[in-house]
Amino acid sequence: MKKRKSMSLFYLIMVSSALVISIRNLPTIAASQFQMLFFGLVATIVFLIPSALVSAELATGWPKMGGIAVWTKEAFGKKWGLVASWLQWIYAIISVISMLFFVSASFAYIFDKNLADNKVYMLVSELVLIWAFTFINLKGLKISKIVSTVGYLVGVFFPAILIIILSVIYIWQGNPINLDLSLTKKNIFPDFSNISSLVLFIGFIRAVAGIEVSAAHANSVENPKKNYPIALFIVVVFVLIINILGSMAVAVVVPLNDLSLSAGVMEAFLHIFQKFKLTFFLPLIALLVAVGQAGGFSSWLLGPVKGLLVVAKDGELPPFFQKVNKNNVPVNLMIIQAIIISILGTFFLLFTSSIDVAFWISVALSMLIYAAMYILMYLSGLYLRYKKPNVKRSFKIPGKNFGIIIVSTIGIIAMALSFIIAFFPPAEFPTQQRKLYFSILIIGIIVVFALPFIINAFKKPHWIARKKDK
């Protein structure tokens, strides 16, 4: 009997939204002040739209579990499928660390906002969260999609709409605005001669990265060739509304010098609630925001791991990594992932001068890794259009081959520039921490890029999973 698909269009939209929409990114975007309009528009044109278009074409042509791993393997072979899936997985690991910082900082506002700057509290909170949600995800996609959906609706969508509405009331009542809204060239456009002023663009790219991860669940989606493109379009609209309007709300309320990258959203709520004498609502909002982001990193814990499982069963990783439980979740990979996140999160907290420094290092390193993965995705989409033109795709980028050439080229150039820019810390980054910043990025990139090729060089024939195990 044919197995019933477990993910409807609604759940696909919710899971995809949880992957790419997060109010934790609002402070990073707000830090660019009114230039967020320029950065947001550019990020949408050169990254969000190209990545959504290419991943939609690939997912509807190859609607199998694995996403980027399947597409790259189809284009360039198993080895490159491993590389792409590995990069996505490592990105997820590092990205989840910054998500954990945000969730922990949000939880702090339930009890004492000063805990958000306490490294002991942040460390304990991070470890509890990562292991709790790892075990939740071991229950399978059915539980994971519910967690992601509830988290997105109550902890992302509702708080984002609330802060936008409250900021409008705040402005309407004549309160001081901390955002310069003048339509001058200097206020709208960054200084292109100073690369430090362009660094915040990384935050915009990262804020909308990950839209392709939901393709890892493609074989669980009802009518993927129809529903996947629809879901991507709706998510793109949600991204623009929440990121731009939500970030403007934060920038209007919180002075730039007081903006925290890890707790900026809660600071905005605190400012507004103090003004309206509603501070008794703050613990509830903190709980909702924390729950929302927890739903987001719950999606990130499972999606990339399922992609890595595909290449593992193709013989690119030892049998130990191919083990799944009764819920078809790669249990050993999930446990190893939790261990790595625990170790790296502890390192970032203990060896950096502040939570914000640790937060930005995790952002920059994750962007370096993901930029390389996206380049592989664009190349795969372009190559497969020529190599396998007869494979039916219910969605194809308009403009025939010329269309996908333009879209992929724009995406590749954007990722190459993002890769370079990520090596430069923001102007506000502590001078004494810059050596550590460069060291972590360079060593991290070398290790991350080298490992899949080393693993491939030592792979054994018996690593390929038997048919009944696939």
Stockholm file with secondary structure:
# STOCKHOLM 1.0

chainA/1-470         MKKRKSMSLFYLIMVSSALVISIRNLPTIAASQFQMLFFGLVATIVFLIPSALVSAELATGWPKMGGIAVWTKEAFGKKWGLVASWLQWIYAIISVISMLFFVSASFAYIFDKNLADNKVYMLVSELVLIWAFTFINLKGLKISKIVSTVGYLVGVFFPAILIIILSVIYIWQGNPINLDLSLTKKNIFPDFSNISSLVLFIGFIRAVAGIEVSAAHANSVENPKKNYPIALFIVVVFVLIINILGSMAVAVVVPLNDLSLSAGVMEAFLHIFQKFKLTFFLPLIALLVAVGQAGGFSSWLLGPVKGLLVVAKDGELPPFFQKVNKNNVPVNLMIIQAIIISILGTFFLLFTSSIDVAFWISVALSMLIYAAMYILMYLSGLYLRYKKPNVKRSFKIPGKNFGIIIVSTIGIIAMALSFIIAFFPPAEFPTQQRKLYFSILIIGIIVVFALPFIINAFKKPHWIARKKDK
#=GR chainA/1-470 SS CCCCCCBCHHHHHHHHHHHHCCGGGHHHHHTTGGGHHHHHHHHIIIIIHHHHHHHHHHHHHSCSTTTHHHHHHHHHCHHHHHHHHHHHHHHHHHHHHHHHHHHHHHHHHHHCGGGGGCHHHHHHHHHHHHHHHHHHHTTCHHHHHHHHHHHHIIIIIHHHHHHHHHHHHHHHTTCCCCSCCCCCHHHHSCCTTCGGGTTHHHHHHHHTTTTTGGGGGGGGBSSHHHHHHHHHHHHHHHHHIIIIIHHHHHHHHSCGGGCCTTTHHHHHHHHHHHHHTCGGGHHHHHHHHHHHHHHHHHHHHHHHHHHHHHHIIIIISCGGGGCCCTTSCCHHHHHHHHHHHHHHHHHHHHSSSSHHHHHHHHHHHHHHHHHHHHHHHHHHHHHHHHHCTTSCCSSCCSSHHHHHHHHHHHHHHHHHHHHHHTTSCCTTSCGGGHHHHHHHHHHHHHHHHHHHHHHHHTCCGGGSCCGGGC
#=GC SS_cons         CCCCCCBCHHHHHHHHHHHHCCGGGHHHHHTTGGGHHHHHHHHIIIIIHHHHHHHHHHHHHSCSTTTHHHHHHHHHCHHHHHHHHHHHHHHHHHHHHHHHHHHHHHHHHHHCGGGGGCHHHHHHHHHHHHHHHHHHHTTCHHHHHHHHHHHHIIIIIHHHHHHHHHHHHHHHTTCCCCSCCCCCHHHHSCCTTCGGGTTHHHHHHHHTTTTTGGGGGGGGBSSHHHHHHHHHHHHHHHHHIIIIIHHHHHHHHSCGGGCCTTTHHHHHHHHHHHHHTCGGGHHHHHHHHHHHHHHHHHHHHHHHHHHHHHHIIIIISCGGGGCCCTTSCCHHHHHHHHHHHHHHHHHHHHSSSSHHHHHHHHHHHHHHHHHHHHHHHHHHHHHHHHHCTTSCCSSCCSSHHHHHHHHHHHHHHHHHHHHHHTTSCCTTSCGGGHHHHHHHHHHHHHHHHHHHHHHHHTCCGGGSCCGGGC
//
